[in-house]
């Protein structure tokens, strides 16, 4: 007489299906986490752009937020480029994408602050005319 085991071990096919199911679950979890990360980065970029507007320049925002100026500028580029990566340049079909400053007043303020800072820096670099 042979004894039969009450539990049968899973077949190779069943083991493979379980493994694939776990792999898909992990990939799905990573995709969801990446989506959350992109959303959080976009929200952070908006907040940094608002800080640039409030503090008057990317340098001022950098000092007050304790972030490197390059990091602040990176967030400003993210805001100006939009979530889809457009930068207001012409499309191959001849149409122009809406610029970031047209989409959001915060974005417009950030761009204005950066432009004002660049203008002030250029003016400071020019020698003053001699008085006669």
Biotite code that builds the C-alpha atoms (Angstrom):
import biotite.structure as struc

atoms = struc.array([
    struc.Atom([0.000, 0.000, 0.000], chain_id="A", res_id=1, res_name="UNK", atom_name="CA", element="C"),
    struc.Atom([1.258, 3.402, -0.917], chain_id="A", res_id=2, res_name="UNK", atom_name="CA", element="C"),
    struc.Atom([0.328, 6.450, 1.026], chain_id="A", res_id=3, res_name="UNK", atom_name="CA", element="C"),
    struc.Atom([-0.823, 9.491, -0.834], chain_id="A", res_id=4, res_name="UNK", atom_name="CA", element="C"),
    struc.Atom([0.199, 12.918, 0.389], chain_id="A", res_id=5, res_name="UNK", atom_name="CA", element="C"),
    struc.Atom([-2.771, 15.106, 1.260], chain_id="A", res_id=6, res_name="UNK", atom_name="CA", element="C"),
    struc.Atom([-1.137, 18.149, -0.337], chain_id="A", res_id=7, res_name="UNK", atom_name="CA", element="C"),
    struc.Atom([0.064, 18.037, -3.869], chain_id="A", res_id=8, res_name="UNK", atom_name="CA", element="C"),
    struc.Atom([3.031, 20.240, -4.718], chain_id="A", res_id=9, res_name="UNK", atom_name="CA", element="C"),
    struc.Atom([2.241, 22.953, -7.273], chain_id="A", res_id=10, res_name="UNK", atom_name="CA", element="C"),
    struc.Atom([3.035, 22.165, -10.851], chain_id="A", res_id=11, res_name="UNK", atom_name="CA", element="C"),
    struc.Atom([5.731, 24.010, -12.738], chain_id="A", res_id=12, res_name="UNK", atom_name="CA", element="C"),
    struc.Atom([3.049, 25.946, -14.559], chain_id="A", res_id=13, res_name="UNK", atom_name="CA", element="C"),
    struc.Atom([1.426, 27.026, -11.284], chain_id="A", res_id=14, res_name="UNK", atom_name="CA", element="C"),
    struc.Atom([4.783, 28.091, -9.829], chain_id="A", res_id=15, res_name="UNK", atom_name="CA", element="C"),
    struc.Atom([5.510, 30.132, -12.950], chain_id="A", res_id=16, res_name="UNK", atom_name="CA", element="C"),
    struc.Atom([2.084, 31.771, -12.805], chain_id="A", res_id=17, res_name="UNK", atom_name="CA", element="C"),
    struc.Atom([2.607, 32.695, -9.152], chain_id="A", res_id=18, res_name="UNK", atom_name="CA", element="C"),
    struc.Atom([6.036, 34.129, -9.913], chain_id="A", res_id=19, res_name="UNK", atom_name="CA", element="C"),
    struc.Atom([4.644, 36.177, -12.807], chain_id="A", res_id=20, res_name="UNK", atom_name="CA", element="C"),
    struc.Atom([1.807, 37.397, -10.598], chain_id="A", res_id=21, res_name="UNK", atom_name="CA", element="C"),
    struc.Atom([4.308, 38.620, -7.963], chain_id="A", res_id=22, res_name="UNK", atom_name="CA", element="C"),
    struc.Atom([6.457, 40.254, -10.651], chain_id="A", res_id=23, res_name="UNK", atom_name="CA", element="C"),
    struc.Atom([3.475, 42.091, -12.110], chain_id="A", res_id=24, res_name="UNK", atom_name="CA", element="C"),
    struc.Atom([2.432, 43.253, -8.653], chain_id="A", res_id=25, res_name="UNK", atom_name="CA", element="C"),
    struc.Atom([5.919, 44.653, -8.025], chain_id="A", res_id=26, res_name="UNK", atom_name="CA", element="C"),
    struc.Atom([6.023, 46.405, -11.396], chain_id="A", res_id=27, res_name="UNK", atom_name="CA", element="C"),
    struc.Atom([2.578, 47.882, -10.708], chain_id="A", res_id=28, res_name="UNK", atom_name="CA", element="C"),
    struc.Atom([3.708, 49.123, -7.284], chain_id="A", res_id=29, res_name="UNK", atom_name="CA", element="C"),
    struc.Atom([6.792, 50.770, -8.795], chain_id="A", res_id=30, res_name="UNK", atom_name="CA", element="C"),
    struc.Atom([4.687, 52.441, -11.500], chain_id="A", res_id=31, res_name="UNK", atom_name="CA", element="C"),
    struc.Atom([2.315, 53.846, -8.872], chain_id="A", res_id=32, res_name="UNK", atom_name="CA", element="C"),
    struc.Atom([5.220, 55.091, -6.754], chain_id="A", res_id=33, res_name="UNK", atom_name="CA", element="C"),
    struc.Atom([6.797, 56.783, -9.777], chain_id="A", res_id=34, res_name="UNK", atom_name="CA", element="C"),
    struc.Atom([3.504, 58.527, -10.550], chain_id="A", res_id=35, res_name="UNK", atom_name="CA", element="C"),
    struc.Atom([3.329, 59.783, -6.954], chain_id="A", res_id=36, res_name="UNK", atom_name="CA", element="C"),
    struc.Atom([6.936, 60.957, -7.193], chain_id="A", res_id=37, res_name="UNK", atom_name="CA", element="C"),
    struc.Atom([6.273, 62.900, -10.413], chain_id="A", res_id=38, res_name="UNK", atom_name="CA", element="C"),
    struc.Atom([3.227, 64.538, -8.815], chain_id="A", res_id=39, res_name="UNK", atom_name="CA", element="C"),
    struc.Atom([5.213, 65.464, -5.694], chain_id="A", res_id=40, res_name="UNK", atom_name="CA", element="C"),
    struc.Atom([8.054, 66.885, -7.802], chain_id="A", res_id=41, res_name="UNK", atom_name="CA", element="C"),
    struc.Atom([5.574, 68.984, -9.778], chain_id="A", res_id=42, res_name="UNK", atom_name="CA", element="C"),
    struc.Atom([4.023, 70.299, -6.549], chain_id="A", res_id=43, res_name="UNK", atom_name="CA", element="C"),
    struc.Atom([7.462, 71.076, -5.140], chain_id="A", res_id=44, res_name="UNK", atom_name="CA", element="C"),
    struc.Atom([8.431, 72.867, -8.346], chain_id="A", res_id=45, res_name="UNK", atom_name="CA", element="C"),
    struc.Atom([5.271, 74.993, -8.124], chain_id="A", res_id=46, res_name="UNK", atom_name="CA", element="C"),
    struc.Atom([6.059, 75.863, -4.498], chain_id="A", res_id=47, res_name="UNK", atom_name="CA", element="C"),
    struc.Atom([9.639, 76.811, -5.385], chain_id="A", res_id=48, res_name="UNK", atom_name="CA", element="C"),
    struc.Atom([8.377, 78.955, -8.270], chain_id="A", res_id=49, res_name="UNK", atom_name="CA", element="C"),
    struc.Atom([6.029, 80.716, -5.871], chain_id="A", res_id=50, res_name="UNK", atom_name="CA", element="C"),
    struc.Atom([8.945, 81.245, -3.477], chain_id="A", res_id=51, res_name="UNK", atom_name="CA", element="C"),
    struc.Atom([10.958, 82.823, -6.296], chain_id="A", res_id=52, res_name="UNK", atom_name="CA", element="C"),
    struc.Atom([8.063, 85.170, -6.944], chain_id="A", res_id=53, res_name="UNK", atom_name="CA", element="C"),
    struc.Atom([7.685, 86.043, -3.244], chain_id="A", res_id=54, res_name="UNK", atom_name="CA", element="C"),
    struc.Atom([11.409, 86.535, -2.587], chain_id="A", res_id=55, res_name="UNK", atom_name="CA", element="C"),
    struc.Atom([11.942, 88.386, -5.865], chain_id="A", res_id=56, res_name="UNK", atom_name="CA", element="C"),
    struc.Atom([14.658, 86.211, -7.402], chain_id="A", res_id=57, res_name="UNK", atom_name="CA", element="C"),
    struc.Atom([15.966, 82.695, -7.612], chain_id="A", res_id=58, res_name="UNK", atom_name="CA", element="C"),
    struc.Atom([18.961, 83.746, -5.511], chain_id="A", res_id=59, res_name="UNK", atom_name="CA", element="C"),
    struc.Atom([16.714, 85.137, -2.767], chain_id="A", res_id=60, res_name="UNK", atom_name="CA", element="C"),
    struc.Atom([14.550, 82.028, -2.804], chain_id="A", res_id=61, res_name="UNK", atom_name="CA", element="C"),
    struc.Atom([17.664, 79.870, -2.706], chain_id="A", res_id=62, res_name="UNK", atom_name="CA", element="C"),
    struc.Atom([18.949, 81.614, 0.396], chain_id="A", res_id=63, res_name="UNK", atom_name="CA", element="C"),
    struc.Atom([15.607, 81.573, 2.210], chain_id="A", res_id=64, res_name="UNK", atom_name="CA", element="C"),
    struc.Atom([14.786, 77.961, 1.318], chain_id="A", res_id=65, res_name="UNK", atom_name="CA", element="C"),
    struc.Atom([18.283, 76.656, 1.949], chain_id="A", res_id=66, res_name="UNK", atom_name="CA", element="C"),
    struc.Atom([18.512, 75.142, -1.525], chain_id="A", res_id=67, res_name="UNK", atom_name="CA", element="C"),
    struc.Atom([21.353, 75.548, -4.013], chain_id="A", res_id=68, res_name="UNK", atom_name="CA", element="C"),
    struc.Atom([20.600, 78.103, -6.732], chain_id="A", res_id=69, res_name="UNK", atom_name="CA", element="C"),
    struc.Atom([21.000, 75.401, -9.388], chain_id="A", res_id=70, res_name="UNK", atom_name="CA", element="C"),
    struc.Atom([18.321, 73.323, -7.670], chain_id="A", res_id=71, res_name="UNK", atom_name="CA", element="C"),
    struc.Atom([15.934, 76.286, -7.581], chain_id="A", res_id=72, res_name="UNK", atom_name="CA", element="C"),
    struc.Atom([16.606, 76.969, -11.261], chain_id="A", res_id=73, res_name="UNK", atom_name="CA", element="C"),
    struc.Atom([16.023, 73.300, -12.056], chain_id="A", res_id=74, res_name="UNK", atom_name="CA", element="C"),
    struc.Atom([12.594, 73.473, -10.436], chain_id="A", res_id=75, res_name="UNK", atom_name="CA", element="C"),
    struc.Atom([11.861, 76.670, -12.354], chain_id="A", res_id=76, res_name="UNK", atom_name="CA", element="C"),
    struc.Atom([12.763, 74.908, -15.604], chain_id="A", res_id=77, res_name="UNK", atom_name="CA", element="C"),
    struc.Atom([10.447, 72.073, -14.626], chain_id="A", res_id=78, res_name="UNK", atom_name="CA", element="C"),
    struc.Atom([7.607, 74.529, -14.020], chain_id="A", res_id=79, res_name="UNK", atom_name="CA", element="C"),
    struc.Atom([8.309, 76.479, -17.202], chain_id="A", res_id=80, res_name="UNK", atom_name="CA", element="C"),
    struc.Atom([8.597, 73.289, -19.254], chain_id="A", res_id=81, res_name="UNK", atom_name="CA", element="C"),
    struc.Atom([5.389, 71.853, -17.869], chain_id="A", res_id=82, res_name="UNK", atom_name="CA", element="C"),
    struc.Atom([4.745, 68.312, -16.806], chain_id="A", res_id=83, res_name="UNK", atom_name="CA", element="C"),
    struc.Atom([4.812, 67.092, -20.396], chain_id="A", res_id=84, res_name="UNK", atom_name="CA", element="C"),
    struc.Atom([8.248, 68.571, -21.070], chain_id="A", res_id=85, res_name="UNK", atom_name="CA", element="C"),
    struc.Atom([7.100, 71.250, -23.504], chain_id="A", res_id=86, res_name="UNK", atom_name="CA", element="C"),
    struc.Atom([9.004, 74.484, -23.422], chain_id="A", res_id=87, res_name="UNK", atom_name="CA", element="C"),
    struc.Atom([6.882, 76.686, -25.637], chain_id="A", res_id=88, res_name="UNK", atom_name="CA", element="C"),
    struc.Atom([8.914, 75.965, -28.749], chain_id="A", res_id=89, res_name="UNK", atom_name="CA", element="C"),
    struc.Atom([7.401, 75.370, -32.130], chain_id="A", res_id=90, res_name="UNK", atom_name="CA", element="C"),
    struc.Atom([6.030, 71.934, -32.869], chain_id="A", res_id=91, res_name="UNK", atom_name="CA", element="C"),
    struc.Atom([6.899, 70.091, -36.100], chain_id="A", res_id=92, res_name="UNK", atom_name="CA", element="C"),
    struc.Atom([3.397, 70.835, -37.411], chain_id="A", res_id=93, res_name="UNK", atom_name="CA", element="C"),
    struc.Atom([4.032, 74.579, -37.182], chain_id="A", res_id=94, res_name="UNK", atom_name="CA", element="C"),
    struc.Atom([1.986, 75.228, -34.035], chain_id="A", res_id=95, res_name="UNK", atom_name="CA", element="C"),
    struc.Atom([3.377, 76.808, -30.913], chain_id="A", res_id=96, res_name="UNK", atom_name="CA", element="C"),
    struc.Atom([2.766, 75.302, -27.490], chain_id="A", res_id=97, res_name="UNK", atom_name="CA", element="C"),
    struc.Atom([1.351, 77.541, -24.785], chain_id="A", res_id=98, res_name="UNK", atom_name="CA", element="C"),
    struc.Atom([4.174, 78.889, -22.645], chain_id="A", res_id=99, res_name="UNK", atom_name="CA", element="C"),
    struc.Atom([4.316, 78.149, -18.940], chain_id="A", res_id=100, res_name="UNK", atom_name="CA", element="C"),
    struc.Atom([3.801, 81.803, -18.052], chain_id="A", res_id=101, res_name="UNK", atom_name="CA", element="C"),
    struc.Atom([0.530, 81.781, -19.988], chain_id="A", res_id=102, res_name="UNK", atom_name="CA", element="C"),
    struc.Atom([-0.696, 78.734, -18.044], chain_id="A", res_id=103, res_name="UNK", atom_name="CA", element="C"),
    struc.Atom([-0.014, 79.888, -14.479], chain_id="A", res_id=104, res_name="UNK", atom_name="CA", element="C"),
    struc.Atom([0.428, 83.243, -12.764], chain_id="A", res_id=105, res_name="UNK", atom_name="CA", element="C"),
    struc.Atom([2.957, 81.647, -10.397], chain_id="A", res_id=106, res_name="UNK", atom_name="CA", element="C"),
    struc.Atom([4.981, 80.501, -13.376], chain_id="A", res_id=107, res_name="UNK", atom_name="CA", element="C"),
    struc.Atom([4.739, 83.941, -14.935], chain_id="A", res_id=108, res_name="UNK", atom_name="CA", element="C"),
    struc.Atom([5.919, 85.540, -11.694], chain_id="A", res_id=109, res_name="UNK", atom_name="CA", element="C"),
    struc.Atom([8.878, 83.180, -11.460], chain_id="A", res_id=110, res_name="UNK", atom_name="CA", element="C"),
    struc.Atom([9.892, 83.928, -15.018], chain_id="A", res_id=111, res_name="UNK", atom_name="CA", element="C"),
    struc.Atom([9.483, 87.674, -14.430], chain_id="A", res_id=112, res_name="UNK", atom_name="CA", element="C"),
    struc.Atom([11.647, 87.489, -11.294], chain_id="A", res_id=113, res_name="UNK", atom_name="CA", element="C"),
    struc.Atom([14.371, 85.622, -13.171], chain_id="A", res_id=114, res_name="UNK", atom_name="CA", element="C"),
    struc.Atom([14.225, 88.097, -16.057], chain_id="A", res_id=115, res_name="UNK", atom_name="CA", element="C"),
    struc.Atom([14.382, 91.044, -13.648], chain_id="A", res_id=116, res_name="UNK", atom_name="CA", element="C"),
    struc.Atom([17.372, 89.512, -11.869], chain_id="A", res_id=117, res_name="UNK", atom_name="CA", element="C"),
    struc.Atom([19.186, 88.961, -15.177], chain_id="A", res_id=118, res_name="UNK", atom_name="CA", element="C"),
    struc.Atom([18.470, 92.542, -16.265], chain_id="A", res_id=119, res_name="UNK", atom_name="CA", element="C"),
    struc.Atom([19.737, 93.920, -12.952], chain_id="A", res_id=120, res_name="UNK", atom_name="CA", element="C"),
    struc.Atom([22.896, 91.812, -13.182], chain_id="A", res_id=121, res_name="UNK", atom_name="CA", element="C"),
    struc.Atom([23.573, 93.011, -16.735], chain_id="A", res_id=122, res_name="UNK", atom_name="CA", element="C"),
    struc.Atom([23.028, 96.635, -15.725], chain_id="A", res_id=123, res_name="UNK", atom_name="CA", element="C"),
    struc.Atom([25.410, 96.264, -12.784], chain_id="A", res_id=124, res_name="UNK", atom_name="CA", element="C"),
    struc.Atom([28.091, 94.854, -15.088], chain_id="A", res_id=125, res_name="UNK", atom_name="CA", element="C"),
    struc.Atom([27.963, 97.835, -17.486], chain_id="A", res_id=126, res_name="UNK", atom_name="CA", element="C"),
    struc.Atom([30.278, 100.739, -16.686], chain_id="A", res_id=127, res_name="UNK", atom_name="CA", element="C"),
    struc.Atom([28.541, 103.975, -15.803], chain_id="A", res_id=128, res_name="UNK", atom_name="CA", element="C"),
    struc.Atom([28.958, 106.851, -18.269], chain_id="A", res_id=129, res_name="UNK", atom_name="CA", element="C"),
    struc.Atom([31.542, 109.438, -17.258], chain_id="A", res_id=130, res_name="UNK", atom_name="CA", element="C"),
    struc.Atom([30.196, 112.783, -16.087], chain_id="A", res_id=131, res_name="UNK", atom_name="CA", element="C"),
    struc.Atom([31.511, 115.806, -17.971], chain_id="A", res_id=132, res_name="UNK", atom_name="CA", element="C"),
])
